[in-house]
Amino acid sequence: MGSDQCIGRIVHQDKVDLARAHDLDPAQVEQLCQLFKVFSEPGRLRIVHALLQQEMCVCDLAALLDVSESAVSHQLRLLRTMGLVVNRREGTVLYYRPADRRLLGLIRFARSLLEDEQDSLNGK
């Protein structure tokens, strides 16, 4: 038997009932999965992180990521569809920025989780 399983089978119904009472509805589960899927692609994560520092255009982002402008445009389209970035036009240039600054908190939180895990592996 695996170390991640109970030795005996005992269902604690009160715990199951409490978990069900606070469970996410299927629509929320789907939305959260889509949000985390967006950040599972390294280029998109790097784009969002860069935009949290400053507005940037497709050309700037392509240079940062060392990819084509077409590839960046595709990723920005997905981010815009998810409501994570917005743009504004200044002459012929389209600048992008995060739709919500709270994304910075999400990324910082995720990074702190990784740092805590690394610290625990290193015995700190």
C-alpha positions as CSV (number, residue, x, y, z in Angstrom):
1,M,0.0,0.0,0.0
2,G,1.3,3.5,-0.9
3,S,2.4,5.9,1.8
4,D,-0.2,8.4,0.6
5,Q,-3.1,6.2,1.7
6,C,-4.8,5.3,4.9
7,I,-4.1,1.9,6.3
8,G,-7.8,1.3,7.1
9,R,-10.8,2.6,5.3
10,I,-12.7,5.1,7.5
11,V,-14.9,7.8,6.0
12,H,-15.3,10.8,8.2
13,Q,-18.7,11.9,7.0
14,D,-18.6,15.2,8.9
15,K,-15.4,16.2,7.0
16,V,-16.9,15.1,3.7
17,D,-20.0,17.1,4.4
18,L,-18.0,20.2,5.3
19,A,-15.9,19.9,2.2
20,R,-19.0,19.5,0.0
21,A,-20.6,22.5,1.6
22,H,-17.6,24.6,0.6
23,D,-16.9,22.9,-2.7
24,L,-16.5,25.0,-5.9
25,D,-19.4,24.8,-8.4
26,P,-18.5,23.3,-11.8
27,A,-18.4,26.6,-13.6
28,Q,-15.9,28.0,-11.0
29,V,-13.8,24.9,-11.4
30,E,-13.7,25.3,-15.2
31,Q,-12.9,29.0,-14.9
32,L,-10.0,28.4,-12.5
33,C,-8.7,25.6,-14.6
34,Q,-8.7,27.9,-17.7
35,L,-6.9,30.7,-15.7
36,F,-4.2,28.3,-14.5
37,K,-3.9,26.8,-18.0
38,V,-3.1,30.3,-19.3
39,F,-0.2,30.5,-16.9
40,S,1.1,27.0,-17.7
41,E,2.6,28.3,-21.0
42,P,6.0,29.9,-20.2
43,G,5.7,32.6,-22.8
44,R,2.4,33.8,-21.6
45,L,3.6,33.8,-18.0
46,R,6.6,35.9,-19.0
47,I,4.4,38.3,-21.0
48,V,2.2,38.9,-18.1
49,H,5.1,39.3,-15.7
50,A,6.7,41.8,-18.1
51,L,3.5,43.8,-18.5
52,L,3.2,44.0,-14.7
53,Q,6.3,46.1,-14.8
54,Q,5.3,48.4,-17.6
55,E,3.2,48.8,-20.7
56,M,4.8,47.1,-23.8
57,C,4.0,46.7,-27.4
58,V,4.2,43.4,-29.4
59,C,7.6,44.4,-30.9
60,D,9.0,44.9,-27.4
61,L,7.6,41.6,-26.1
62,A,8.9,39.7,-29.1
63,A,12.4,41.1,-28.5
64,L,12.2,40.2,-24.8
65,L,11.1,36.6,-25.5
66,D,13.2,36.3,-28.7
67,V,10.3,35.0,-30.7
68,S,8.3,36.3,-33.6
69,E,5.8,39.2,-33.3
70,S,3.2,36.7,-34.7
71,A,3.8,34.3,-31.8
72,V,3.5,37.2,-29.3
73,S,0.3,38.4,-30.9
74,H,-1.2,34.9,-30.6
75,Q,-0.4,34.8,-26.9
76,L,-1.7,38.3,-26.3
77,R,-4.9,37.4,-28.1
78,L,-5.4,34.5,-25.7
79,L,-4.6,36.7,-22.7
80,R,-7.0,39.3,-23.9
81,T,-9.8,36.8,-24.5
82,M,-9.3,35.6,-20.9
83,G,-9.6,39.2,-19.7
84,L,-6.1,39.3,-18.3
85,V,-4.6,42.1,-20.5
86,V,-6.0,45.2,-22.2
87,N,-4.5,47.4,-24.9
88,R,-4.5,51.0,-26.0
89,R,-3.5,52.6,-29.2
90,E,-1.0,55.4,-29.5
91,G,-0.7,56.3,-33.1
92,T,0.4,53.2,-34.9
93,V,1.5,51.4,-31.8
94,L,-0.7,49.1,-29.6
95,Y,0.4,49.0,-26.0
96,Y,-0.6,46.2,-23.7
97,R,-1.0,46.2,-19.9
98,P,-2.6,43.9,-17.3
99,A,-6.3,44.3,-16.9
100,D,-5.9,43.9,-13.2
101,R,-2.9,44.6,-11.0
102,R,-3.9,41.7,-8.7
103,L,-2.2,39.4,-11.1
104,L,1.1,40.6,-9.5
105,G,-0.1,39.3,-6.2
106,L,-1.0,35.9,-7.8
107,I,2.4,35.6,-9.3
108,R,4.2,36.7,-6.1
109,F,2.1,34.2,-4.1
110,A,3.0,31.4,-6.4
111,R,6.7,32.3,-6.3
112,S,6.6,32.4,-2.5
113,L,5.1,28.9,-2.5
114,L,8.0,27.7,-4.6
115,E,10.5,29.4,-2.4
116,D,8.9,27.9,0.8
117,E,9.1,24.5,-0.8
118,Q,12.7,24.9,-1.8
119,D,13.5,26.1,1.7
120,S,11.9,23.1,3.3
121,L,13.9,20.8,0.9
122,N,17.1,22.6,2.0
123,G,16.2,22.2,5.7
124,K,15.7,25.9,6.3
